Amino acid sequence: MVRLAAFGLVLVVLHLGQPIVIPVLLATLIAISLSRIVDLSERGLPHWFAVSLAVLAAIMVVMGLGYLTTRAATDFAMAFGQYRDDFDRLQFETASWLWANGLGIPATTVEQFDPNEVVRRLTVPGLALGLSVISSGALVLLITVFLVVESGSISRKLRGADRFGRMDVQVLKGAARDVQRYLLIKTVISAATGLAVAALTNAIGLGHSLLFGLIAFVLNYIPSIGSILASIPAIALCLVTLGWLPAFVLAFGYFLINMVLGIMIEPRWAGQATDLSPSVVVLSMVFWGFVLGPMGALLSVPLTIIVRIIAAQSQEWTWLAMLLSSPRSVQS
C-alpha cells in the first residue's frame, strides 16, 4: 500500500510538473539516442570529436525541427483566409443536396455548422503542442548538451560497477539500447511517412506539403492513432478546396502509406526493441497522455519500455513487467 501511494504521488508530481518534466524527458531521450555517436570513441575516434559530433547533431535536430515547424505553421496561417469561400461553397452544396433528398434535419445542421469552430478544434491542440516544443527548445537543447557531454564519464564510472543502487548495470545498458533502437526505428519510419505524405499532398495539388509532412512525422510517434490523427487536417482541407474525389484519393494514399510503413514494416523492425504487448502500447498512450499531456502520448512507448525494465528488477513489481511484456517474451 505504501509503494502504491508513493507511485501515485510520483504521478501527481509528474502531472503538475509538466513544464519542467517534459523538457527533461525530451532531452534525456535525445541524449540516449545520440549516445551511439559518443560510443564511437570506443572504436578509435577521439572522445572530444565524438562528443562534438553528438552536440552538433543535437543542435541540428532541435533547431531544425523548430525552424521547419515555425515556417510551416506561418505559411498555413497566412493562407488560411483564402479557404473561407471554399468552406461556404461546400456547406451550401451539401445543405442543398440534403434538402433536395428530403433530409431536412441534417440539412439544417449543416447550415448551422461553423467551420471555424472545427478548424479551431483541430488546429489549436496541434499548434499548442508545436509552440510548447518550440518554446522549450532552448531548455531541451541545453539539457541535451550537458547530458551528451557527461554521457562518456557516466559510462566510464559504471563500467567497473555491477549494480547502480538496486539496478543491474547491464540491465540499464540493455534498456538504453532498447530505447535507442526503438527511437532510431521510429524516427526512420516517421521520416519516411512524412516524406511520403509531403509527396502525396504535393502530387494531388493540395499545397502546404511541408506542414502536412511535419504533422505526419510528429504524430507518427503516437502509437496506433497517430497516423489517423495526422490524416484528418489534410483530408478535410482537400475536401473543402479540391472536392470529394481528390479527398478520397488522398485518404486512400494515407491508408497505403500507413499500411506499408506502419503495419507491414515497422512491427518487424521495432518488435524486439519494444517487447510490449499491443494492448499495452495503446493503454500506455492513454496513461502517459493523461499524466503528461500530448507529449506523454508521443513518448509513451519509450517511457513504458523503461518502466517495464525497471519493474523487472524488483521482486515486488515483477508481475507488472510480465503484464507489460509481449506474449512472445512470456512464452520464451
C-alpha positions in Angstrom: 0.0 0.0 0.0 2.8 2.4 0.8 4.5 1.7 -2.5 1.3 2.3 -4.4 0.8 5.6 -2.5 4.4 6.6 -3.4 3.8 5.6 -7.1 0.6 7.7 -7.1 2.5 10.7 -5.6 5.1 10.4 -8.3 2.4 10.5 -11.0 0.9 13.6 -9.4 4.3 15.3 -9.3 4.9 14.4 -13.0 1.5 15.7 -13.9 1.8 19.0 -12.1 5.5 19.5 -13.1 4.9 19.1 -16.9 6.7 22.4 -17.8 9.9 21.0 -16.3 9.4 17.3 -16.6 8.7 17.3 -20.4 11.8 19.2 -21.5 13.9 16.9 -19.2 12.3 13.8 -20.7 12.8 15.0 -24.2 16.4 15.9 -23.6 17.1 12.6 -21.9 15.7 10.6 -24.8 17.5 12.7 -27.4 20.8 12.2 -25.4 20.2 8.5 -25.2 19.7 8.4 -28.9 22.9 10.4 -29.6 25.0 8.4 -27.1 25.6 6.0 -30.0 27.7 8.7 -31.6 29.7 9.2 -28.3 30.2 5.4 -28.3 32.3 5.8 -31.5 35.1 6.9 -29.2 35.5 3.2 -28.2 36.3 2.4 -31.8 39.2 4.8 -32.1 37.5 8.1 -32.7 38.8 10.9 -30.3 36.4 11.4 -27.5 36.3 15.1 -27.9 35.4 14.7 -31.5 32.7 12.2 -30.9 31.1 14.4 -28.2 31.3 17.4 -30.6 29.5 15.4 -33.3 26.8 14.4 -30.8 26.4 18.0 -29.6 26.2 19.3 -33.2 23.6 16.6 -34.0 21.5 17.7 -31.0 21.7 21.4 -32.1 20.7 20.5 -35.7 17.8 18.3 -34.6 16.2 20.8 -32.1 16.8 23.9 -34.2 15.9 22.2 -37.5 12.5 21.0 -36.1 11.8 24.4 -34.6 12.6 26.2 -37.8 10.5 23.9 -40.0 7.6 23.9 -37.6 7.6 27.7 -37.4 7.8 28.1 -41.2 5.1 25.6 -42.0 2.7 27.0 -39.4 3.3 30.6 -40.5 2.7 29.7 -44.2 -0.5 28.0 -43.4 -1.8 30.8 -41.1 -1.2 33.3 -43.8 -3.0 31.3 -46.5 -5.9 30.2 -44.3 -8.1 33.2 -45.0 -8.4 32.2 -48.7 -10.2 29.0 -47.8 -13.3 30.7 -46.3 -15.1 30.8 -49.7 -14.4 27.1 -50.2 -15.9 26.3 -46.8 -19.0 28.3 -47.6 -19.4 26.7 -51.1 -19.1 23.2 -49.7 -21.5 23.9 -46.9 -24.1 25.4 -49.3 -23.8 22.4 -51.8 -24.1 19.8 -49.0 -27.1 21.5 -47.5 -28.8 21.9 -50.9 -28.3 18.2 -51.7 -29.7 17.2 -48.3 -32.8 19.4 -48.8 -33.3 18.0 -52.3 -33.3 14.4 -50.9 -35.8 15.2 -48.1 -33.2 15.2 -45.3 -34.4 18.4 -43.6 -32.8 17.8 -40.1 -29.3 17.0 -41.4 -29.6 19.9 -43.9 -30.4 22.3 -41.0 -27.5 21.0 -39.0 -25.1 21.6 -42.0 -26.5 25.1 -42.4 -25.8 25.9 -38.8 -22.4 24.3 -39.0 -19.5 26.6 -38.2 -16.3 25.5 -40.0 -14.2 27.9 -38.0 -15.0 26.1 -34.8 -14.0 22.7 -36.3 -10.7 24.2 -37.6 -10.0 25.7 -34.2 -10.6 22.3 -32.5 -8.3 20.5 -35.0 -5.5 23.1 -35.1 -5.3 24.6 -31.6 -4.1 21.3 -29.9 -1.5 20.7 -32.6 -0.3 24.3 -32.6 -0.2 24.3 -28.8 1.9 21.2 -28.9 4.2 22.7 -31.6 4.6 26.0 -29.7 5.3 24.2 -26.4 8.1 22.3 -28.2 9.5 25.4 -29.7 9.3 27.4 -26.5 11.0 24.7 -24.6 13.6 24.1 -27.4 16.3 26.2 -25.7 15.9 24.4 -22.4 15.8 21.0 -24.2 18.9 21.8 -26.1 20.8 23.0 -23.1 19.9 19.9 -21.0 20.7 17.6 -24.0 24.2 19.2 -24.5 25.1 18.6 -20.8 23.8 15.1 -20.8 25.7 14.2 -24.0 28.9 15.8 -22.7 28.5 13.8 -19.4 27.5 10.5 -21.0 31.1 9.5 -21.6 32.1 10.0 -18.0 28.9 8.3 -16.7 29.6 5.3 -18.9 33.2 5.0 -17.6 32.0 5.3 -14.0 29.5 2.5 -14.5 31.9 0.3 -16.5 33.5 -1.2 -13.4 30.3 -1.5 -11.3 27.9 -4.4 -11.2 24.9 -2.5 -9.7 23.5 1.0 -9.6 21.6 1.0 -6.4 19.3 -2.0 -6.8 19.5 -1.9 -10.5 21.8 -4.2 -12.5 24.1 -2.0 -14.6 23.9 -4.4 -17.6 20.2 -4.2 -17.5 20.3 -0.4 -17.5 22.6 -0.6 -20.5 20.2 -3.0 -22.2 17.3 -0.6 -21.5 19.3 2.2 -23.1 20.0 0.1 -26.1 16.3 -0.9 -26.5 15.2 2.7 -26.3 17.9 3.7 -28.8 16.8 1.1 -31.2 13.2 1.9 -30.9 13.7 5.7 -31.3 16.0 5.1 -34.3 13.5 2.8 -36.0 10.5 5.1 -35.1 12.4 8.1 -36.4 13.3 6.5 -39.7 9.7 5.2 -40.2 8.3 8.6 -39.2 10.6 10.5 -41.5 9.7 8.1 -44.4 6.0 8.7 -43.5 6.4 12.4 -43.5 8.3 12.4 -46.9 5.6 10.2 -48.4 2.8 12.4 -47.1 4.6 15.5 -48.4 5.0 13.9 -51.8 1.4 12.8 -51.9 -0.1 16.1 -50.9 2.1 17.9 -53.4 1.1 15.4 -56.2 -2.6 16.0 -55.5 -2.1 19.7 -55.6 -3.2 20.4 -52.0 -0.3 22.6 -51.0 1.3 23.1 -47.6 3.2 19.8 -48.2 5.8 20.8 -45.6 3.2 21.3 -42.9 1.4 18.0 -43.6 4.6 16.2 -43.8 5.7 17.5 -40.4 2.4 16.7 -38.9 2.7 13.1 -40.2 6.3 12.9 -38.9 5.5 14.1 -35.4 2.1 12.3 -34.9 3.5 9.0 -36.2 5.3 8.7 -32.8 1.9 8.3 -31.2 1.0 4.6 -31.3 -2.0 3.3 -33.2 -4.0 6.5 -33.7 -1.2 9.0 -34.5 -1.3 8.3 -38.3 -5.1 8.6 -38.3 -4.9 12.0 -36.5 -2.3 13.2 -38.9 -4.5 12.5 -41.9 -7.6 14.4 -40.7 -6.4 18.0 -41.4 -5.1 17.2 -44.8 -8.2 15.2 -45.9 -10.5 17.9 -44.5 -8.7 20.7 -46.3 -8.6 18.6 -49.5 -12.3 18.0 -49.3 -13.0 21.7 -49.0 -10.6 23.0 -51.6 -10.4 20.3 -54.2 -13.6 18.2 -53.8 -14.7 14.7 -52.9 -12.7 12.7 -55.5 -9.2 14.2 -54.6 -10.1 13.8 -50.9 -10.9 10.1 -51.4 -7.6 9.6 -53.3 -5.7 11.4 -50.6 -7.4 9.3 -47.9 -6.5 6.1 -49.8 -2.9 7.3 -50.2 -2.7 7.9 -46.4 -4.1 4.4 -45.9 -1.5 2.8 -48.2 1.4 4.7 -46.6 0.3 3.7 -43.1 -0.4 0.1 -44.2 3.1 -0.3 -45.7 5.2 1.6 -43.2 3.2 1.4 -40.0 1.7 -2.1 -40.2 4.0 -4.2 -42.5 7.5 -2.7 -41.9 7.6 -1.1 -38.5 6.4 -4.0 -36.3 9.1 -6.3 -37.9 11.8 -3.8 -37.0 10.6 -2.5 -33.7 9.1 -5.6 -32.2 12.2 -6.9 -30.4 13.1 -3.4 -29.2 9.8 -2.6 -27.6 8.9 -6.1 -26.4 5.5 -4.7 -25.3 2.0 -6.2 -25.7 0.0 -4.5 -28.4 -2.8 -3.7 -25.9 -0.2 -2.3 -23.5 1.1 0.1 -26.3 -2.4 1.5 -26.6 -3.1 1.7 -22.9 0.3 3.3 -22.3 -0.5 6.0 -24.8 -3.7 6.8 -22.9 -2.0 6.6 -19.5 1.1 8.8 -20.3 -1.1 11.2 -22.3 -3.2 11.7 -19.2 -0.1 12.2 -17.0 2.0 14.3 -19.3 -0.5 15.6 -21.9 0.1 15.3 -25.7 3.8 15.0 -25.2 3.2 12.0 -23.0 1.4 10.3 -25.8 4.4 10.9 -28.1 6.8 9.5 -25.6 4.6 6.7 -24.2 6.4 3.7 -25.7 10.0 4.7 -24.6 8.6 5.5 -21.1 6.8 2.2 -20.9 9.9 0.3 -22.0 11.9 1.9 -19.2 9.1 1.2 -16.7 9.0 -2.5 -17.8 12.7 -3.0 -17.4 12.8 -1.2 -14.0 9.9 -3.3 -12.8 11.6 -6.5 -13.9 14.5 -5.7 -11.5 12.2 -5.6 -8.4 10.7 -8.7 -6.9 7.6 -6.7 -5.8 7.0 -5.4 -9.3 7.9 -8.5 -11.4 4.2 -9.0 -12.1 4.0 -5.6 -13.7 6.9 -6.4 -16.0 5.2 -9.6 -17.1 1.9 -7.8 -17.8 3.7 -5.2 -19.9 5.7 -7.7 -21.9 4.6 -9.2 -25.2 3.2 -12.8 -25.3 6.3 -13.8 -27.3 8.7 -13.0 -24.4 6.5 -14.6 -21.8 6.3 -17.8 -23.7 10.1 -17.9 -24.2 
